[in-house]
Amino acid sequence: MTSRPHIRTAARIVLAAVFLGAGVLHLTVPGPFVRITPHWVSDPALVVALTGIAELLGAAGLMIPRLRVVAGWALALYCVCVFPANIHHAVSGLTTGGGLGWAYHGPRLLLQPVIVWWCLWASTAIDWPFKRPQAAARVPPISMDKI
């Protein structure tokens, strides 16, 4: 059985690869990202470029031990911040009749909290749910003999 450190390392590498790929796409093929940017964003092309840079920096940060936790928190915050764009993408795709439909958007929207958790866990910012809180570890178990 693979130990959790190996699973966490693999999760971190996969996450870094996903953000690396997304960052490269944001910078090299910005058109699709600009089109799904909500109308209230004043300069969609600039925001797409900045998000691409953020994704690249986050991916790199995950692989540098002293930056790993900060990168995890930054990527988790990033995922929270882009959630409105994901909602806009889903709603606009459904209202215009184009796009990928709920088979894509439903799971994507539902998995966003999992991706936030993945950023935090893979970066070692959190251990939940795999490690008991310290307070719970100090409380001795109740013995059935004393009941």
C-alpha positions as CSV (number, residue, x, y, z in Angstrom):
1,M,0.0,0.0,0.0
2,T,1.3,3.5,-0.9
3,S,1.9,5.7,2.1
4,R,0.0,9.0,2.4
5,P,3.2,11.1,1.8
6,H,3.5,9.4,-1.6
7,I,-0.2,10.0,-2.3
8,R,0.1,13.6,-1.3
9,T,3.2,14.1,-3.4
10,A,1.4,12.5,-6.4
11,A,-1.6,14.8,-5.8
12,R,0.7,17.8,-5.6
13,I,2.4,16.9,-8.9
14,V,-0.9,16.3,-10.7
15,L,-2.3,19.6,-9.3
16,A,0.8,21.5,-10.4
17,A,0.6,19.9,-13.9
18,V,-3.1,21.0,-14.1
19,F,-2.3,24.6,-13.1
20,L,0.7,24.6,-15.4
21,G,-1.4,23.5,-18.3
22,A,-4.2,26.0,-17.5
23,G,-1.7,28.8,-17.1
24,V,-0.1,28.0,-20.5
25,L,-3.5,27.9,-22.1
26,H,-4.5,31.2,-20.5
27,L,-1.4,32.9,-22.0
28,T,-1.2,31.2,-25.4
29,V,-4.9,30.7,-26.3
30,P,-6.7,33.4,-24.3
31,G,-9.8,33.7,-26.6
32,P,-12.0,31.1,-25.0
33,F,-11.2,32.4,-21.5
34,V,-11.9,36.0,-22.5
35,R,-15.3,34.9,-24.0
36,I,-16.4,33.3,-20.7
37,T,-15.3,36.1,-18.5
38,P,-18.3,37.8,-16.8
39,H,-19.4,41.1,-18.3
40,W,-18.6,43.0,-15.1
41,V,-14.9,42.4,-15.5
42,S,-13.5,45.6,-17.0
43,D,-10.5,44.2,-19.0
44,P,-11.1,40.5,-19.6
45,A,-7.9,40.0,-21.7
46,L,-5.7,41.5,-18.9
47,V,-7.5,39.4,-16.3
48,V,-7.1,36.2,-18.3
49,A,-3.3,37.0,-18.7
50,L,-3.0,37.7,-15.0
51,T,-4.8,34.5,-14.1
52,G,-2.5,32.6,-16.4
53,I,0.5,34.0,-14.6
54,A,-1.1,33.3,-11.2
55,E,-1.6,29.6,-12.3
56,L,2.0,29.3,-13.5
57,L,3.3,30.8,-10.3
58,G,1.1,28.6,-8.2
59,A,2.2,25.5,-10.0
60,A,5.8,26.4,-9.5
61,G,5.2,27.3,-5.9
62,L,3.7,23.9,-5.2
63,M,7.0,22.3,-6.2
64,I,9.2,24.5,-4.1
65,P,9.1,23.3,-0.5
66,R,9.5,26.6,1.2
67,L,6.7,28.2,-1.0
68,R,4.4,25.1,-1.0
69,V,2.0,26.2,1.7
70,V,1.7,29.8,0.5
71,A,1.1,28.5,-3.0
72,G,-1.6,26.1,-1.8
73,W,-3.4,28.9,0.0
74,A,-3.0,31.2,-3.0
75,L,-4.3,28.6,-5.4
76,A,-7.3,27.8,-3.1
77,L,-8.1,31.5,-3.0
78,Y,-7.7,31.7,-6.8
79,C,-10.2,28.8,-7.2
80,V,-12.7,30.7,-5.0
81,C,-12.2,33.9,-6.9
82,V,-12.8,32.3,-10.4
83,F,-15.9,30.5,-9.2
84,P,-18.2,33.3,-10.4
85,A,-16.6,33.0,-13.9
86,N,-17.3,29.2,-13.8
87,I,-21.0,30.0,-12.9
88,H,-21.1,32.6,-15.7
89,H,-19.7,30.1,-18.2
90,A,-22.3,27.5,-17.2
91,V,-25.2,29.9,-17.3
92,S,-24.2,31.7,-20.5
93,G,-23.5,28.4,-22.2
94,L,-27.0,27.1,-21.3
95,T,-28.8,30.3,-22.3
96,T,-27.1,30.6,-25.6
97,G,-27.6,27.0,-26.6
98,G,-23.8,26.6,-27.1
99,G,-21.2,25.2,-24.9
100,L,-20.7,22.0,-23.1
101,G,-24.0,21.5,-21.2
102,W,-24.6,20.3,-17.7
103,A,-22.6,17.1,-18.3
104,Y,-19.5,19.3,-18.1
105,H,-20.7,22.3,-16.0
106,G,-22.5,20.4,-13.3
107,P,-19.6,18.3,-12.1
108,R,-17.2,21.2,-12.6
109,L,-19.3,23.5,-10.3
110,L,-19.8,20.7,-7.8
111,L,-16.1,19.8,-7.7
112,Q,-14.9,23.3,-7.1
113,P,-14.9,22.9,-3.3
114,V,-12.9,19.7,-3.8
115,I,-10.4,21.5,-5.9
116,V,-10.0,24.2,-3.1
117,W,-9.4,21.4,-0.6
118,W,-7.0,19.6,-3.0
119,C,-4.9,22.8,-3.2
120,L,-4.7,23.0,0.6
121,W,-4.1,19.3,1.3
122,A,-1.6,18.7,-1.5
123,S,0.4,21.7,-0.4
124,T,0.4,20.5,3.2
125,A,-1.5,23.6,4.4
126,I,-4.0,21.3,6.0
127,D,-4.1,17.6,6.9
128,W,-7.9,17.3,7.1
129,P,-9.5,14.8,7.0
130,F,-6.6,12.4,7.4
131,K,-5.1,13.6,10.7
132,R,-7.1,14.0,13.9
133,P,-7.0,17.5,15.5
134,Q,-4.5,17.8,18.3
135,A,-7.2,18.3,20.9
136,A,-9.0,15.1,19.9
137,A,-5.7,13.2,20.0
138,R,-5.2,14.3,23.7
139,V,-8.6,13.1,24.9
140,P,-8.4,9.5,26.1
141,P,-11.1,7.1,24.7
142,I,-14.0,6.3,27.0
143,S,-13.7,2.8,28.4
144,M,-16.9,0.7,28.4
145,D,-15.8,-0.6,31.8
146,K,-16.4,2.8,33.4
147,I,-20.0,3.2,32.0
